[in-house]
Amino acid sequence: MKILVCISNVPDTTSKINFTDGDTKFDTNGVQFVINPNDEFGLTRAMWFKEKQGATVHIATVGGPSVEPTMRKALAIGADEAFRINAEPTDGFYVAQQLAEVVKNGGYDLVIGGKESIDYNGGMVPGILASLSNMNFINSCINLEIDGDKVTAVREIDGGKEKLSSSLPLVVGGQKGLVEESDLRIPNMRGIMMARKKTLSVLEPVDGIKATEDKKFDKPAAKGQVKLADSVDQLIDLLHNEAKVI
Amino acid sequence: MSVLVYTESEKGKFKKNALEVASYASAVAKMMGTTVTAVAFNSTDNEILGNYGVSKVLNVKDESLTTFNAGAYAASIAQAVISTDTKVVILSSSTDTKYLAPLLAAKLSAGYAPNVVQAPESTSPFMVKRTAFSNKGFAHTHIDTDIKIIGVSNNAFGAHESKTDITVEEISSTSDENTNNTKSVEIDKVVGKATIADADIVVSAGRGLKGPENWGMIEELADILGAATACSKPVSDLGWRPHGEHVGQTGKPVASNLYIAIGISGAIQHLAGVSASKTKVVINNDPEAPFFKAADYGIVGDAFEVVPQLIEKLKVFKAQNS
């Protein structure tokens, strides 16, 4: 089985978010970048398929040279080979088109991405990629088993979960549940040394449509001071008469 | 050239978010000087959409689509978009709709802006305001394609009544050209209880509760308020509560009217995930807990004392106010 894990390079979850250039760009100053958490659950599940079922695992990222440290981390965790598509990932549709080219040339059985990136929150790359590549698609996937080309999966739904059957080739939009938080791996020294020798190919982008463009950013208005209630009675009164929420 | 909205139903009845997206579509249609057409699947109460500005319903009648199927639903919605020459498609932010939205975007070569929080800022060029960076920021996004898809955030726009004459047309489904043979095997879903996605009130608890055996009072409080229960990330990582309850940046987003956080200190990731909630209440024994800076109301006190009192007082309150 040949697996492609699509990885987005995102600010660490603890990052303070600021904007620059007249609020038209995300301010990367002092920000630590990491593998998008939803992608990392998928990458870790892919490692399981590699170790238990002999899968080959490639990764792909759309981005400039600055994303390479994050890609090297994925290689250190155990991916075999990497592709960087040398373009700014400004729009989900465009990113999916770039990845579709990698999928077309690589003959992958399974493609795993995160259900969304935690920066621009588009949540569309895996689905559009599946459609462009004419592959099956399961989103918000929290469990994935593969036997031959038969797929059994569970996806999260509002208020519960749904078990699905499908088949390869398949694209998955993953999240926590694909593996547990405790299954995530921190690269060890041997992995880091080996990652340096693994192939990271840089590909030039293909023509694609840029469907959307973020023109400007802003931050939520600052919160007013919290009102502390001295008693439960006072809290109920505030929620009923002032906030009018109960 | 109308605005098209996909209105979700369950067992034939429209979901709460269907009325919200219909209202949103109605606002967009007014800006563009046109009307709203809804697409529904096997719905039985179509006329109700006329109260929210919809003038036509295309009701896809197909027994095989009683259970949601992303590929098949996207194919029928795409067909409706093409047959009505629609340029703007409005969707909700439910888990099912976020599953089909990218498939629809690909079929229509349409730009898709999810998590939109208010009516478009302009329709020419088409610009919407949406949450980004997991609610730590907003993006003002141009959609530059001929057909545009907008995903409206849960509980952001609200349902607004606007009486319209309505016609209902039954249409047949369109088969999915792609070989999407993903099928539902089994659905395991809580019935008769509010879910985090559509609850007006969410009661959430964290590590301050000390152990899973202490969640009885959280569930009781949620029951009294008709609320959904949720939890912080450490609690779900520890296995005290199911993953489906984890709210925050890497869990589910919350956009309820009232969010009550009990024994949750308020890590930045948690605050991001719940910041779209309109009123936030914190109960914590640590007055320095970061959550107090992000909350509207709070009580500094021990959850094991405050919550039982709150339950008793709310029982009395509910008895007097219902």
Boltz contact constraints between the chains, C-beta under 6 A:
constraints:
  - contact:
      token1: [A, 13]
      token2: [B, 249]
      max_distance: 6.0
  - contact:
      token1: [A, 13]
      token2: [B, 269]
      max_distance: 6.0
  - contact:
      token1: [A, 14]
      token2: [B, 268]
      max_distance: 6.0
  - contact:
      token1: [A, 17]
      token2: [B, 133]
      max_distance: 6.0
  - contact:
      token1: [A, 17]
      token2: [B, 136]
      max_distance: 6.0
  - contact:
      token1: [A, 17]
      token2: [B, 137]
      max_distance: 6.0
  - contact:
      token1: [A, 37]
      token2: [B, 250]
      max_distance: 6.0
  - contact:
      token1: [A, 118]
      token2: [B, 134]
      max_distance: 6.0
  - contact:
      token1: [A, 118]
      token2: [B, 249]
      max_distance: 6.0
  - contact:
      token1: [A, 119]
      token2: [B, 133]
      max_distance: 6.0
  - contact:
      token1: [A, 120]
      token2: [B, 132]
      max_distance: 6.0
  - contact:
      token1: [A, 121]
      token2: [B, 115]
      max_distance: 6.0
  - contact:
      token1: [A, 121]
      token2: [B, 132]
      max_distance: 6.0
  - contact:
      token1: [A, 123]
      token2: [B, 98]
      max_distance: 6.0
  - contact:
      token1: [A, 123]
      token2: [B, 114]
      max_distance: 6.0
  - contact:
      token1: [A, 124]
      token2: [B, 102]
      max_distance: 6.0
  - contact:
      token1: [A, 124]
      token2: [B, 112]
      max_distance: 6.0
  - contact:
      token1: [A, 127]
      token2: [B, 102]
      max_distance: 6.0
  - contact:
      token1: [A, 127]
      token2: [B, 103]
      max_distance: 6.0
  - contact:
      token1: [A, 128]
      token2: [B, 102]
      max_distance: 6.0
  - contact:
      token1: [A, 128]
      token2: [B, 105]
      max_distance: 6.0
  - contact:
      token1: [A, 128]
      token2: [B, 106]
      max_distance: 6.0
  - contact:
      token1: [A, 131]
      token2: [B, 103]
      max_distance: 6.0
  - contact:
      token1: [A, 131]
      token2: [B, 106]
      max_distance: 6.0
  - contact:
      token1: [A, 132]
      token2: [B, 106]
      max_distance: 6.0
  - contact:
      token1: [A, 134]
      token2: [B, 178]
      max_distance: 6.0
  - contact:
      token1: [A, 136]
      token2: [B, 180]
      max_distance: 6.0
  - contact:
      token1: [A, 136]
      token2: [B, 182]
      max_distance: 6.0
  - contact:
      token1: [A, 138]
      token2: [B, 182]
      max_distance: 6.0
  - contact:
      token1: [A, 139]
      token2: [B, 99]
      max_distance: 6.0
  - contact:
      token1: [A, 140]
      token2: [B, 95]
      max_distance: 6.0
  - contact:
      token1: [A, 157]
      token2: [B, 95]
      max_distance: 6.0
  - contact:
      token1: [A, 158]
      token2: [B, 94]
      max_distance: 6.0
  - contact:
      token1: [A, 158]
      token2: [B, 95]
      max_distance: 6.0
  - contact:
      token1: [A, 158]
      token2: [B, 195]
      max_distance: 6.0
  - contact:
      token1: [A, 158]
      token2: [B, 197]
      max_distance: 6.0
  - contact:
      token1: [A, 159]
      token2: [B, 189]
      max_distance: 6.0
  - contact:
      token1: [A, 159]
      token2: [B, 190]
      max_distance: 6.0
  - contact:
      token1: [A, 159]
      token2: [B, 195]
      max_distance: 6.0
  - contact:
      token1: [A, 160]
      token2: [B, 188]
      max_distance: 6.0
  - contact:
      token1: [A, 160]
      token2: [B, 189]
      max_distance: 6.0
  - contact:
      token1: [A, 160]
      token2: [B, 190]
      max_distance: 6.0
  - contact:
      token1: [A, 161]
      token2: [B, 188]
      max_distance: 6.0
  - contact:
      token1: [A, 162]
      token2: [B, 184]
      max_distance: 6.0
  - contact:
      token1: [A, 162]
      token2: [B, 187]
      max_distance: 6.0
  - contact:
      token1: [A, 163]
      token2: [B, 185]
      max_distance: 6.0
  - contact:
      token1: [A, 163]
      token2: [B, 186]
      max_distance: 6.0
  - contact:
      token1: [A, 164]
      token2: [B, 182]
      max_distance: 6.0
  - contact:
      token1: [A, 165]
      token2: [B, 183]
      max_distance: 6.0
  - contact:
      token1: [A, 165]
      token2: [B, 185]
      max_distance: 6.0
  - contact:
      token1: [A, 166]
      token2: [B, 182]
      max_distance: 6.0
  - contact:
      token1: [A, 177]
      token2: [B, 243]
      max_distance: 6.0
  - contact:
      token1: [A, 181]
      token2: [B, 237]
      max_distance: 6.0
  - contact:
      token1: [A, 211]
      token2: [B, 111]
      max_distance: 6.0
  - contact:
      token1: [A, 211]
      token2: [B, 145]
      max_distance: 6.0
  - contact:
      token1: [A, 212]
      token2: [B, 111]
      max_distance: 6.0
  - contact:
      token1: [A, 212]
      token2: [B, 113]
      max_distance: 6.0
  - contact:
      token1: [A, 212]
      token2: [B, 141]
      max_distance: 6.0
  - contact:
      token1: [A, 212]
      token2: [B, 143]
      max_distance: 6.0
  - contact:
      token1: [A, 213]
      token2: [B, 142]
      max_distance: 6.0
  - contact:
      token1: [A, 214]
      token2: [B, 139]
      max_distance: 6.0
  - contact:
      token1: [A, 214]
      token2: [B, 141]
      max_distance: 6.0
  - contact:
      token1: [A, 215]
      token2: [B, 140]
      max_distance: 6.0
  - contact:
      token1: [A, 215]
      token2: [B, 142]
      max_distance: 6.0
  - contact:
      token1: [A, 216]
      token2: [B, 140]
      max_distance: 6.0
  - contact:
      token1: [A, 217]
      token2: [B, 137]
      max_distance: 6.0
  - contact:
      token1: [A, 217]
      token2: [B, 139]
      max_distance: 6.0
  - contact:
      token1: [A, 218]
      token2: [B, 138]
      max_distance: 6.0
  - contact:
      token1: [A, 219]
      token2: [B, 137]
      max_distance: 6.0
  - contact:
      token1: [A, 223]
      token2: [B, 294]
      max_distance: 6.0
  - contact:
      token1: [A, 226]
      token2: [B, 292]
      max_distance: 6.0
  - contact:
      token1: [A, 226]
      token2: [B, 295]
      max_distance: 6.0
  - contact:
      token1: [A, 226]
      token2: [B, 298]
      max_distance: 6.0
  - contact:
      token1: [A, 227]
      token2: [B, 297]
      max_distance: 6.0
  - contact:
      token1: [A, 228]
      token2: [B, 298]
      max_distance: 6.0
  - contact:
      token1: [A, 229]
      token2: [B, 299]
      max_distance: 6.0
  - contact:
      token1: [A, 232]
      token2: [B, 309]
      max_distance: 6.0
  - contact:
      token1: [A, 232]
      token2: [B, 310]
      max_distance: 6.0
  - contact:
      token1: [A, 232]
      token2: [B, 313]
      max_distance: 6.0
  - contact:
      token1: [A, 235]
      token2: [B, 299]
      max_distance: 6.0
  - contact:
      token1: [A, 236]
      token2: [B, 313]
      max_distance: 6.0
  - contact:
      token1: [A, 236]
      token2: [B, 317]
      max_distance: 6.0
  - contact:
      token1: [A, 238]
      token2: [B, 297]
      max_distance: 6.0
  - contact:
      token1: [A, 243]
      token2: [B, 279]
      max_distance: 6.0
  - contact:
      token1: [A, 245]
      token2: [B, 257]
      max_distance: 6.0
  - contact:
      token1: [A, 245]
      token2: [B, 258]
      max_distance: 6.0
  - contact:
      token1: [A, 245]
      token2: [B, 279]
      max_distance: 6.0
